[in-house]
Amino acid sequence: MTADSSLLLDPDRSPSPTPTTTPSEGGLSARNAIVAVAVLITIAVAAALFIGQSPSSDGGGERAASFRSAAPFALPELRGDGPDVALTANPAKPTVVNFFAAWCEPCKRELPALRAAAVSNPGISFLGVDHQDSREDAVELLDQFAVPYPSGYDPRGDVAARYGVRGLPATVFIDTDGRIIEFHQGELSARELQERLDRLTLKKAPA
């Protein structure tokens, strides 16, 4: 009697006789086991292929979501000292929306590049969305990196859900027609960010 099967014992019942297994039954059990192992291997391979198809920094997975309409939103200013942070259906300028949080280490690493890009590209609007975070910690983070652009506070993560964000950081590049030119999931280097800004200001979605 194994330790696991002892959990199923009823003290009021006498032990049942041990069933005998015929050779044909044993063969059937072995075949069932082989089939089960084959199914598990198939599932594992499929899962590995799915994971391998996640968006990469090369942009292959990013452009699949390009040219769909960006969801407008309005959030309270994270710092609490200004008007709501809003994205309209037709932004006046090309716009970059960056989803971040103070507990996200890659978010912290890319903030200097975002700050520098915002300063050197006055023709592009930058907006931050603080996702499911401590407001105090997020404000401290923005102050630490001297982030100049407005950031909205989204403690429930509603805006990220509308954009299909699967992890942080995530950055969305939106043209003046309100269409998503690129959606990047993951950390951006300064070079990668500038390449996308160049495409944002030059590339238009087909009519």
C-alpha positions, -999 to +999 in steps of 0.1 A: +000+000+000+015+033-010+015+065+010-007+083-016-034+055-017-036+056+021-053+089+019-083+072+003-087+045+029-120+042+048-113+028+084-148+011+084-141-009+053-121-040+050-093-040+024-104-052-010-086-081-026-058-071-049-070-073-085-052-095-108-040-082-142-041-104-173-014-101-199-038-084-223-047-058-197-010-051-190-004-046-227-033-022-230-020-002-200+015+000-216+000+013-249-021+039-230+011+051-212+029+055-246+001+074-260-001+097-230+037+104-232+034+112-269+005+137-262+026+154-235+056+157-259+033+172-286+019+198-261+054+207-249+067+213-285+036+234-293+041+255-262+078+261-271+069+272-306+043+296-292+068+312-268+093+315-296+068+336-316+066+364-290+075+399-303+112+406-305+132+437-306+138+432-343+103+444-349+090+413-367+062+407-342+056+443-336+044+453-370+016+426-370-003+450-347+004+480-368-022+504-382-050+495-359-066+524-341-052+534-308-076+534-279-082+570-265-078+573-228-077+599-200-059+593-166-052+615-136-017+630-137+006+608-117+023+637-100-011+652-091-001+687-102-016+690-136-046+681-159-055+646-169-031+628-192-051+621-223-047+605-257-073+617-282-086+598-313-065+621-335-034+634-317-021+668-327+014+652-329+029+617-334+027+602-299+047+577-279+029+560-250+052+541-226+037+517-200+059+514-169+060+508-132+085+515-104+087+478-096+098+471-132+137+470-135+137+471-174+114+501-172+140+519-150+168+510-175+150+525-205+138+557-188+170+577-196+166+569-233+130+580-232+138+612-213+166+621-238+143+613-268+115+635-254+139+664-250+155+660-285+122+654-304+099+683-296+077+674-325+066+641-308+044+639-278+055+614-250+030+601-225+037+577-196+012+552-181+020+540-146+006+505-145-007+489-112+019+506-091+025+526-059+019+562-068+045+574-043+071+550-057+063+560-093+066+597-086+099+591-069+111+572-100+101+600-124+118+625-102+150+604-100+153+603-138+139+638-144+113+626-168+098+657-184+067+644-200+033+638-184+024+604-170-010+591-160-018+569-130-036+536-138-037+515-106-062+490-121-043+486-154-073+494-175-054+511-203-028+484-206-056+458-209-072+478-238-038+479-256-031+442-250+000+448-230+014+414-217+043+427-197+064+458-189+078+478-203+057+483-234+058+512-258+032+522-284+040+545-314+009+563-327+006+586-357-016+617-360-044+597-375-046+578-342-033+546-357-006+524-341+025+524-362+044+500-340+039+482-307+070+472-288+068+447-259+100+449-238+129+472-231+142+496-257+177+508-261+184+544-272+192+532-307+161+511-310+139+539-297+154+564-322+149+540-351+112+537-342+108+575-338+123+580-373+097+555-387+069+572-367+076+606-382+081+593-418+059+563-421+022+566-428-004+538-427-019+529-461-053+544-468 
